[in-house]
């Protein structure tokens, strides 16, 4: 079963970028996140859109 949202480290791995860069993109608003308690999560739709936009 596919996940509906991913943590920042999981997102970084999927996108092939470093964890620090993923957190930086989230802070800058370039990576859309949702706050779940104290955690930032990235909806799967956002990751899919980023992957399709990059090729």
Secondary structure, 3 states (H helix, E strand, C coil): CCCCEEEHHHHHHHHCCCHHHHHHHHHHCCCCCEEECCEEEEEHHHHHHHHHHHC
